[in-house]
């Protein structure tokens, strides 16, 4: 249904209105020339604006309830704009299964504004199906063709805006189709807050083929899916700006979440072949997501969040919009992405066929709209603020390219001139990246920024991220910024991240690559890095020292300007007063020009290669790790407060190398015969692996001349040989560091020269870096060839010098033999420079050498004897005996203090014993026992050294009353299973060592006691003797990284005698049976029911003992040594308390005991329960 509606024009913000204004409004409201037509219900009839009003021209509004829709009608247009009238679509246009259809067609040379707040859909019923039964959908993405949402025909200019309101959409399914096409020029603005999408081959969502005299703003999403499909194509000039601030994506793949790439570790026999993972019709390549072929007067802005900083200080938030970041809430964030091998953003004049003009992007002018309607005037397109940038391309959002599938390269941003070389692309004042540009590729190249032939860009300023990443095994390349032949880029200023990453054993990663020869300067106050990432594959190989062998045969390059000729020098400066720890990681390759690497702050890690021009290397208040190669005669090397780790290769060129003002150097000088080395108030360490030959040496001020000791083949060669003169100042200090273990006594010549100017008594030797294994002194020598030299004499310390105890001394010779052949361990051990650390490290190498197992066995035996004694006392007081079954639980704690040759250790034990006894013949009580005891003990040193054991034992005991005396005897035999764990840990070395072995235990004891009743007190003196022994089997430890030992069999035993007295009391219960019905005697009216408490005091002395003693050797080495305990078992004072509760059918006993001797203590507690049967 078409209805006529009045057009009402209201002037905004009128505070005073004259009568003339009211008359004007009234006239406009009533004039028939202003009448428009509405479609307020569904219709299938096409309309034309020229005849809309009964044959007359009229504006058109399709209301919320209105629509134009049909199905299967080819060659038809829903709305034809063929007069200078406006079209507003609040409803829908839906054209189904119809080819050669257009939603809104605009004839050229009219004045017409299109305003869409509804939806235009050109769709079809077609759906992909699985035609070959491979569980994968097949066929094209779309079936129909030539379908367009809004189409401005060629032939002139349309005056007016094209506006897609927020919430609007254009959705097109069809090949060779578009959501919006502008073939004629547009004298107005293109404003898109809604979304547009196309699905089909050779289709484009937004296709601008002519000039736009205004701004182009894409604030809504844009999607293109299909072979050679593109999200945005601009083949005309724009007099305003181009702003992209939403998600814009294109792909030819049928999925952007699944990939046919599988990592090597995830491939097995069941993995499908590459060609079977995805069908060919799933892997079509799209065109670029955004292609620009025309000039843009006010530049290209990929919008996003502004982080405004004023003079290095972030501006505080306030409610006043007076800085650029205050308008972030009015901005969208641009995200341009493509999945496939086409660039995400491509800028080239070749997009315009037959173009004769350079493509120029002028400086960006950002216009910020009132998207939140802050002034509540319902106009969200009015401009709130304008901001000017210097650069012609500004990225505050994201530009991302993902190859996604095997063999598809990835390029985020590509800028080039015409292929024939006649036209250039000029980016005024260069590129500003404050957002993210990144690429990902699999088995293919990843290039994030590619400047091709004809790209003229003065600079790239990066305070965001430019990242490339390639993964595979086919030798692919990963390049963050590439400047190709014929391009022109003079300067790169980086305060963000420029990173190239490669996960490919044979690939190259390069952060900055210049083949053009135009790059003259790089200023880095951020991070420039190129690195290889190991894929951690299962086929990794390791050397004899368990070091992983790198499989990387490619190269990681931070900056490559090696193609520069003699006239194309480059200056690289890192750091300034405002920088914060910047870094360059990767090699730096210079060309043939006069080049400078000036490192003023932060770190640089990688090798630097200067070419045939003059080479300048400056290091000040920064750290460099790697080698520097000076291939030309003209060079300058100067370090001021710099830290340099690596080699300097001078290729026999002449010149000087200067370290001054607290600089530090560790490495070597190669091919340096013509070099004058000047060291002033600095430290230099030279490796023995690469002796240095110099023309002259001048070391003065408070400098340190250090040498790195190793088992090098050059041990007889001086570290430094000066063929001319050597001057060593009075304040110079000699020093040494060790990287390899060197056994015995030895000497090293530090410096040799025919003319050596030194006062040997005025220099000194710094022992702080000297390995604790050695003593050292320096001497001045006259060599056989006439040269003078300074030598260091090293002597290995004795056990006494090292402060070793007896056991450590017994092990020392075997340890030296072993560690001399352990490269990794030896290299780390000799780095120890102080006594405390040395002894802690050395002690961690040794096993436990104590008799703690005997101490725990003794405690269990004593507890059993104490319980049997209590049993005998009860038998003596009872008129009858009874059979019994009993259970006992024991806990113990042992602590031994450190002594001269014994480390402190502590242990804890837990035991469970079951027994049964009865009267047999004249013997009052005869019993059998079975016990399980578990112990764990460890040294209390810093080294982790723990041993645990589990003992299973059978026992026998008898108890007999003989007149006034009680006699008891017991015997036990059992097997003990041991497990040891210790950790050898020092400096950068670690080895976890375990041992498992068994042993046989025996325990025998006898005791005679004589209980005497003194009123309510029972006094029981007693004497006894016990013998315990432990025979341990031979065993061999296992280790994660060496230092494991093999042990022989060993035997240890102890014979003790004891004497003491027990004092006990008894409280009878009120009746023959107490309330909990426990009894030691079945007879009723027993006088024993009640409580018995006793205190025992005694002394025990060791009559003889054989300490633990085994022969050990490091596994794989012949030198043996004895491991034995130096513990002394002397006299000990013992005490204990017990409480027994007795009832008619059962009794229980609680006891606590302590045995205290000099430097040792054993505490134990037991609980037992006895049942009569």
KAZIDA-V164712 format. One record per helix or strand of 2 or more residues. SS is the DSSP state (@ for helix, = for strand). FROM is the first residue (numbers start at 1). TO is the last residue. Records with the same first field share a line. If there is no record, write none. Layout:
# KAZIDA-V164712
SS=FROM-TO  FROM-TO
This chain:
# KAZIDA-V164712
==2-5  36-39  42-43  47-48  59-62  67-71  76-81  87-89  92-96  101-106  114-116  119-123  147-152  157-159  162-164  169-173  178-182  185-187  190-192  195-199  204-208  216-218  222-225  230-234  242-244  247-251  290-292  300-302  309-310  313-314  335-339  345-347  359-361  365-369  383-388  393-395  398-402  410-415  425-427  431-433  436-442  446-451  455-462  465-471  477-483  488-494  497-503  508-514  521-524  527-532  541-542  548-549  555-560  571-574  583-585  587-589  595-599  603-605  608-610  615-620  623-625  628-630  635-640  643-649  655-660  664-670  675-680  683-687  692-700  704-709  720-728  733-738  746-757  764-766  774-782  788-796  884-896  905-920  923-939  945-962  965-986  989-1014  1017-1032  1035-1036  1038-1039  1045-1047  1050-1068  1090-1106  1109-1114  1120-1124  1132-1142  1146-1157  1160-1172
@=19-30  32-34  49-51  264-266  274-277  280-282  324-330  349-351  688-690  767-769  799-802  806-819  823-829  835-845  852-877
